[in-house]
């Protein structure tokens, strides 16, 4: 029997993201014991019956070394108490830090990650674009610039401007005219984006899709793809539907083989309208919202547990096409973000309740109230806040709980040669 078929103790690296919350549900439904670290005491994962214990930790962005010391101390304490964690699951950008410290962490817990250099390539939008160019793989026409002057010289409207570091659609600007450009340049200057690299890409008309995968030492063993049916806040999916994409699977298999990838990888792409060519636009070196895959019959989280434990499982078959899922919180926030008033938000909520289009035949993936009733709390709170103050709530949601995310400064600190110089005493405390 696979070790992952047993009841495992899993430490989830954060509980604020939709991806972490969905991984938690899958782990809980599979019978595993889950504990969660997060810098927010009110993160969405706290509202779940599947969380055995919550650990309030330092923020990754502001205090990456303290966050790492906290995780290492927790792993040590559990081991000394004869209740060791079996797997450390990086559900978001904590994987960047863990890959940097992999040699230290993997002596204490099961952890599936590629080399730090290859993780950094996939995590950086500029690095990933260069990789696609080297492999002659399809992407929109792209220029990588390091100054406002270079950006203006490379820009051909309409275009997309991206910072090399960013997640959840942060650091992305659609530029259709001169007004958009000046607004984007103001925001780029405010966040000191040109201290790093900035991408300028051709704006392509096409359908947005995402592919998720799990690799075992460069071999693709799990794959799933879905298309966006309806958009939520920040460009995320409010409604998605599983699709078969063998061509995309082959492309991602080649990328993973090239990088010797070990662990999870998710890639965003556009299906170009005129010829159905998939154009790769972004890479996340982690699982992004894995519930649609799970409900389609592809347990990517389970595969990730198995390779974290050192197993080499065989590749699993593709899941079912046409499985539709939704995130009610995203749907409500997306309605408000598009300028919806209280009446519009109420109507969207009613469509969710009665399962009318686009929610007909769709399953809730983020707040599964039927299997995890406590998840109704953040959903009800979001709905109440939106009905009370739509614009204020949307502005708050756009800000997000960012302490669990990286920025350019925290990435540079983690990359420093002396970052790992701190060690642990025998009692597990940092020094």
C-alpha positions as CSV (number, residue, x, y, z in Angstrom):
1,X,0.0,0.0,0.0
2,X,1.2,3.5,-0.8
3,X,2.2,5.5,2.2
4,X,0.0,8.3,1.0
5,X,-3.0,6.0,1.3
6,X,-2.4,6.1,5.0
7,X,-3.5,8.9,7.3
8,X,-0.7,11.4,7.1
9,X,0.3,14.4,9.1
10,X,0.5,17.4,6.7
11,X,1.7,20.9,7.4
12,X,0.2,23.4,5.0
13,X,2.5,26.3,4.4
14,X,-0.3,29.0,4.4
15,X,-4.0,29.3,4.7
16,X,-4.9,32.6,3.0
17,X,-4.9,31.6,-0.7
18,X,-7.7,29.9,-2.6
19,X,-5.2,27.3,-3.6
20,X,-4.3,26.5,0.0
21,X,-7.9,26.4,1.0
22,X,-8.8,23.9,-1.8
23,X,-5.8,21.7,-1.0
24,X,-6.9,21.7,2.6
25,X,-10.4,20.4,1.6
26,X,-8.9,17.6,-0.5
27,X,-6.5,16.6,2.3
28,X,-9.3,16.6,4.8
29,X,-11.7,14.6,2.7
30,X,-8.9,12.1,2.2
31,X,-8.6,11.6,5.9
32,X,-5.3,13.3,6.5
33,X,-4.4,15.3,9.6
34,X,-3.7,18.9,8.6
35,X,-2.1,21.8,10.5
36,X,-1.8,25.2,8.9
37,X,0.7,28.1,9.2
38,X,-0.3,31.6,8.3
39,X,0.5,35.2,9.4
40,X,-3.2,36.1,9.4
41,X,-5.3,34.9,12.3
42,X,-8.4,35.3,10.1
43,X,-7.2,33.5,6.9
44,X,-9.8,31.5,5.0
45,X,-8.4,28.1,6.0
46,X,-9.2,28.8,9.7
47,X,-12.9,28.4,8.8
48,X,-12.7,24.7,8.2
49,X,-13.4,21.5,10.2
50,X,-10.4,20.0,8.5
51,X,-7.8,22.1,10.3
52,X,-6.4,20.1,13.3
53,X,-4.3,23.1,14.5
54,X,-3.5,26.6,13.4
55,X,-0.1,28.2,13.9
56,X,0.2,32.0,13.7
57,X,3.6,32.6,12.1
58,X,5.7,35.5,10.8
59,X,4.9,36.9,7.4
60,X,6.9,35.4,4.5
61,X,7.1,38.8,2.7
62,X,8.5,40.9,5.6
63,X,10.3,38.2,7.6
64,X,11.3,35.3,5.3
65,X,14.1,34.2,7.7
66,X,11.8,34.3,10.7
67,X,9.1,32.4,8.8
68,X,11.7,29.7,7.9
69,X,12.9,29.4,11.5
70,X,9.3,29.1,12.7
71,X,8.6,26.2,10.3
72,X,11.9,24.5,11.2
73,X,11.2,24.8,14.9
74,X,7.6,23.5,14.5
75,X,8.9,20.5,12.5
76,X,11.5,19.8,15.3
77,X,9.0,20.2,18.1
78,X,6.6,17.8,16.5
79,X,9.4,15.2,16.0
80,X,10.5,15.5,19.6
81,X,6.9,15.0,20.7
82,X,6.7,11.8,18.6
83,X,4.1,13.4,16.4
84,X,6.2,14.2,13.3
85,X,4.8,15.7,10.2
86,X,5.0,13.4,7.2
87,X,4.7,16.1,4.5
88,X,5.4,19.8,4.3
89,X,3.1,21.1,1.5
90,X,4.0,24.4,-0.1
91,X,0.6,25.7,-1.3
92,X,1.8,29.1,-2.5
93,X,5.0,31.1,-2.8
94,X,6.5,29.5,0.3
95,X,7.9,27.0,-2.2
96,X,10.5,29.6,-3.3
97,X,11.8,29.8,0.3
98,X,11.6,26.0,0.9
99,X,13.5,25.3,-2.4
100,X,16.3,27.6,-1.1
101,X,16.4,25.6,2.2
102,X,15.5,22.2,0.8
103,X,18.6,20.4,2.1
104,X,17.8,21.5,5.6
105,X,14.0,20.8,5.4
106,X,14.2,17.4,3.7
107,X,16.1,15.9,6.6
108,X,13.0,16.7,8.8
109,X,10.0,16.1,6.5
110,X,8.8,14.9,3.1
111,X,9.0,17.7,0.6
112,X,8.8,17.7,-3.2
113,X,10.6,20.5,-4.9
114,X,13.0,21.0,-7.8
115,X,16.4,22.6,-7.5
116,X,16.3,26.2,-6.4
117,X,17.8,27.5,-9.7
118,X,15.1,25.8,-11.7
119,X,12.4,26.9,-9.2
120,X,13.6,30.4,-9.6
121,X,13.4,30.1,-13.4
122,X,9.8,29.0,-13.3
123,X,8.8,31.6,-10.6
124,X,10.2,34.6,-12.5
125,X,8.0,35.8,-15.4
126,X,11.1,36.9,-17.2
127,X,12.9,33.6,-16.5
128,X,10.0,31.6,-17.7
129,X,9.7,33.7,-20.9
130,X,13.4,33.2,-21.6
131,X,13.0,29.4,-21.1
132,X,10.1,29.3,-23.6
133,X,12.2,31.2,-26.1
134,X,15.1,28.8,-25.6
135,X,12.8,25.8,-26.1
136,X,11.0,27.4,-29.1
137,X,7.7,27.1,-27.3
138,X,4.7,29.3,-28.1
139,X,4.2,32.5,-26.2
140,X,2.9,36.0,-27.2
141,X,5.6,38.3,-28.6
142,X,7.5,39.4,-25.6
143,X,10.2,42.0,-24.7
144,X,12.0,42.1,-21.4
145,X,13.0,45.6,-20.3
146,X,14.7,47.3,-17.4
147,X,13.7,51.0,-17.7
148,X,10.8,53.2,-18.7
149,X,12.7,54.3,-21.8
150,X,13.2,50.6,-22.9
151,X,9.5,49.9,-22.2
152,X,8.3,52.8,-24.3
153,X,10.6,51.6,-27.2
154,X,9.3,48.1,-27.0
155,X,5.6,48.9,-26.6
156,X,3.2,48.2,-29.4
157,X,-0.5,48.8,-28.5
158,X,-2.5,47.1,-27.3
159,X,-0.2,45.3,-24.9
160,X,0.2,43.7,-21.5
161,X,2.8,44.9,-19.0
162,X,4.0,42.6,-16.2
163,X,6.4,42.8,-13.4
164,X,8.7,39.8,-13.2
165,X,7.4,39.1,-9.7
166,X,3.6,39.0,-9.0
167,X,0.8,36.7,-8.3
168,X,-3.1,36.7,-8.4
169,X,-2.9,39.3,-11.2
170,X,-0.9,41.7,-9.2
171,X,1.7,43.5,-11.2
172,X,-0.2,43.2,-14.5
173,X,-1.5,46.1,-16.6
174,X,-3.6,46.0,-19.8
175,X,-2.5,48.9,-21.9
176,X,-4.8,49.9,-24.8
177,X,-4.0,53.6,-25.2
178,X,-1.8,56.4,-24.0
179,X,-3.9,57.0,-20.8
180,X,-3.5,53.3,-19.8
181,X,0.2,53.6,-20.4
182,X,0.7,56.7,-18.2
183,X,-1.3,55.1,-15.4
184,X,0.7,51.9,-15.7
185,X,4.0,53.8,-15.6
186,X,2.9,55.7,-12.5
187,X,2.2,52.4,-10.7
188,X,5.4,50.8,-11.9
189,X,7.4,53.7,-10.5
190,X,5.5,53.5,-7.2
191,X,6.4,49.9,-6.7
192,X,10.0,50.4,-8.0
193,X,9.4,47.7,-10.6
194,X,12.4,48.7,-12.7
195,X,14.6,47.5,-9.9
196,X,13.9,44.2,-11.4
197,X,12.7,43.2,-14.9
198,X,9.5,44.1,-16.6
199,X,7.8,42.3,-19.5
200,X,6.0,43.8,-22.4
201,X,3.8,41.3,-24.2
202,X,1.5,41.4,-27.2
203,X,-2.2,41.4,-26.2
204,X,-3.8,38.3,-27.7
205,X,-7.5,37.7,-28.2
206,X,-8.4,34.3,-27.0
207,X,-9.8,32.1,-24.2
208,X,-8.0,31.9,-20.9
209,X,-7.1,28.4,-19.7
210,X,-4.9,26.8,-17.0
211,X,-3.0,23.6,-16.9
212,X,-1.9,21.9,-13.7
213,X,0.7,19.2,-13.4
214,X,2.7,17.1,-11.0
215,X,6.2,15.8,-12.0
216,X,8.4,13.1,-10.5
217,X,12.0,13.9,-11.2
218,X,11.3,15.4,-14.6
219,X,8.5,12.9,-15.6
220,X,4.9,14.1,-15.9
221,X,2.7,11.9,-13.8
222,X,-0.4,14.0,-13.4
223,X,-2.1,16.6,-15.7
224,X,-5.3,18.5,-15.7
225,X,-6.6,21.6,-17.7
226,X,-9.7,23.8,-17.4
227,X,-11.0,26.9,-19.1
228,X,-12.5,30.0,-17.7
229,X,-16.2,30.3,-18.0
230,X,-16.7,33.4,-15.9
231,X,-14.2,35.8,-14.4
232,X,-14.0,36.7,-10.7
233,X,-12.0,39.5,-9.1
234,X,-8.4,40.1,-10.2
235,X,-8.7,38.0,-13.3
236,X,-9.3,34.7,-11.4
237,X,-11.9,32.2,-12.3
238,X,-15.4,32.4,-10.8
239,X,-16.5,29.5,-12.9
240,X,-14.3,26.9,-14.7
241,X,-14.8,23.8,-16.7
242,X,-12.4,20.9,-17.3
243,X,-11.1,20.3,-20.8
244,X,-8.9,17.9,-22.7
245,X,-5.7,19.5,-24.0
246,X,-3.2,16.8,-25.2
247,X,-1.1,19.4,-27.0
248,X,-0.7,21.5,-23.9
249,X,0.1,18.3,-21.9
250,X,3.0,17.6,-24.4
251,X,4.3,21.2,-24.0
252,X,4.2,21.0,-20.2
253,X,5.8,17.6,-20.2
254,X,8.7,19.0,-22.2
255,X,9.1,22.0,-19.9
256,X,9.2,19.7,-16.8
257,X,11.7,17.4,-18.4
258,X,13.9,20.3,-19.4
259,X,13.9,21.6,-15.8
260,X,14.1,18.2,-14.1
261,X,11.0,19.3,-12.3
262,X,10.0,17.6,-9.1
263,X,6.7,18.7,-7.6
264,X,3.8,20.8,-8.8
265,X,3.6,23.2,-11.7
266,X,0.7,25.3,-13.1
267,X,0.7,27.2,-16.4
268,X,-1.7,29.8,-17.7
269,X,-2.2,30.0,-21.5
270,X,-4.4,31.5,-24.1
271,X,-6.1,29.6,-26.9
272,X,-5.7,31.9,-29.9
273,X,-8.9,32.4,-31.7
274,X,-7.7,32.2,-35.3
275,X,-5.8,28.9,-35.1
276,X,-6.4,27.3,-31.6
277,X,-2.7,27.7,-30.8
278,X,-2.0,27.6,-27.1
279,X,0.2,30.6,-26.1
280,X,1.8,30.2,-22.7
281,X,1.7,33.4,-20.6
282,X,2.5,32.6,-17.0
283,X,3.9,29.9,-14.7
284,X,3.2,29.1,-11.1
285,X,5.6,26.5,-9.6
286,X,2.8,25.1,-7.4
287,X,-0.8,23.7,-7.6
288,X,-3.3,26.5,-8.4
289,X,-6.9,25.7,-7.1
290,X,-6.7,21.9,-7.5
291,X,-10.4,21.1,-6.7
292,X,-11.6,21.1,-10.3
293,X,-9.0,18.4,-11.0
294,X,-10.0,16.5,-8.0
295,X,-13.7,16.5,-8.9
296,X,-12.7,15.5,-12.4
297,X,-11.0,12.4,-11.1
298,X,-7.4,13.6,-11.1
299,X,-6.0,13.7,-7.5
300,X,-3.0,16.0,-8.0
301,X,-2.7,16.6,-4.2
302,X,-2.5,12.9,-3.6
303,X,0.2,12.6,-6.2
304,X,2.1,15.4,-4.6
305,X,1.9,13.6,-1.2
306,X,3.3,10.4,-2.7
307,X,6.3,12.0,-4.3
308,X,6.9,14.0,-1.2
309,X,7.3,10.7,0.6
310,X,9.8,9.5,-1.9
311,X,7.6,7.3,-4.0
312,X,7.7,7.2,-7.9
313,X,4.0,6.6,-8.9
314,X,3.0,5.8,-12.4
315,X,1.3,8.5,-14.5
316,X,-2.5,8.7,-13.9
317,X,-5.0,8.9,-16.7
318,X,-6.8,12.1,-17.7
319,X,-9.9,13.2,-15.9
320,X,-13.4,13.8,-17.1
321,X,-14.1,16.7,-19.5
322,X,-17.0,19.1,-18.9
323,X,-16.8,19.1,-15.1
324,X,-17.9,22.6,-14.1
325,X,-17.0,24.1,-10.7
326,X,-17.3,27.6,-9.2
327,X,-16.0,29.8,-6.3
328,X,-19.0,31.7,-4.9
329,X,-16.9,34.2,-3.1
330,X,-15.0,35.0,-6.4
331,X,-18.3,35.3,-8.3
332,X,-19.7,37.8,-5.8
333,X,-16.5,39.8,-5.7
334,X,-16.2,39.7,-9.4
335,X,-19.7,41.1,-9.8
336,X,-18.9,44.0,-7.6
337,X,-15.5,44.6,-9.2
338,X,-17.2,45.0,-12.6
339,X,-19.3,47.8,-11.1
340,X,-22.3,45.8,-9.8
341,X,-24.5,47.5,-7.3
342,X,-26.3,45.9,-4.4
343,X,-29.1,44.7,-6.6
344,X,-26.6,43.1,-9.0
345,X,-24.8,41.4,-6.2
346,X,-28.1,40.1,-4.8
347,X,-29.1,38.7,-8.2
348,X,-25.7,37.0,-8.5
349,X,-26.2,35.4,-5.1
350,X,-29.6,34.2,-6.1
351,X,-28.2,32.6,-9.3
352,X,-25.7,30.8,-7.1
353,X,-28.4,29.6,-4.7
354,X,-30.8,28.3,-7.4
355,X,-27.9,27.0,-9.6
356,X,-29.0,28.9,-12.7
357,X,-26.6,29.7,-15.5
358,X,-23.6,29.9,-15.4
359,X,-23.8,27.8,-12.2
360,X,-26.2,25.1,-13.5
361,X,-24.6,21.7,-12.9
362,X,-21.6,23.3,-11.2
363,X,-20.0,22.3,-7.8
364,X,-18.7,24.7,-5.2
365,X,-14.9,24.3,-4.9
366,X,-13.7,26.9,-2.4
367,X,-16.3,26.9,0.4
368,X,-17.9,23.4,0.3
369,X,-20.6,24.0,2.9
370,X,-22.1,20.6,2.6
371,X,-18.9,18.8,3.6
372,X,-17.4,21.6,5.6
373,X,-20.1,23.7,7.2
374,X,-17.7,26.2,8.8
375,X,-16.7,27.4,5.4
376,X,-20.1,29.2,5.2
377,X,-18.7,31.8,7.6
378,X,-16.3,33.6,5.2
379,X,-18.8,33.2,2.3
380,X,-21.6,34.8,4.4
381,X,-19.4,37.5,5.6
382,X,-18.2,38.4,2.1
383,X,-21.8,38.6,0.9
384,X,-22.9,40.7,3.8
385,X,-20.0,43.1,3.4
386,X,-20.6,43.4,-0.4
387,X,-24.3,44.2,0.2
388,X,-23.3,46.8,2.8
389,X,-20.4,48.5,1.0
390,X,-19.6,47.0,-2.4
391,X,-16.8,49.4,-3.4
392,X,-15.1,49.3,0.0
393,X,-15.2,45.5,0.1
394,X,-13.8,45.2,-3.4
395,X,-10.9,47.6,-2.6
396,X,-10.2,45.5,0.5
397,X,-10.2,42.2,-1.5
398,X,-7.9,43.7,-4.1
399,X,-5.4,44.4,-1.3
400,X,-5.6,40.9,-0.1
401,X,-3.8,39.3,2.9
402,X,-0.4,39.8,1.3
403,X,1.9,38.8,4.2
404,X,2.0,35.3,2.8
405,X,3.2,36.5,-0.6
406,X,6.7,37.4,-1.9
407,X,7.8,40.7,-3.4
408,X,11.0,41.7,-5.1
409,X,12.8,42.7,-1.9
410,X,12.0,39.5,-0.1
411,X,13.1,37.4,-3.1
412,X,16.4,39.3,-3.2
413,X,16.9,38.6,0.5
414,X,16.2,34.9,0.1
415,X,18.6,34.7,-2.8
416,X,21.5,36.2,-0.9
417,X,24.5,33.9,-0.3
418,X,24.3,34.3,3.5
419,X,20.6,33.8,3.9
420,X,20.9,30.3,5.3
421,X,23.7,31.1,7.7
422,X,21.4,31.0,10.7
423,X,21.1,27.6,12.3
424,X,19.0,25.9,14.9
425,X,19.9,25.0,18.4
426,X,19.2,21.5,19.7
427,X,15.8,22.7,21.1
428,X,14.8,23.9,17.7
429,X,15.1,27.6,18.3
430,X,16.8,29.9,15.7
431,X,20.1,31.6,16.4
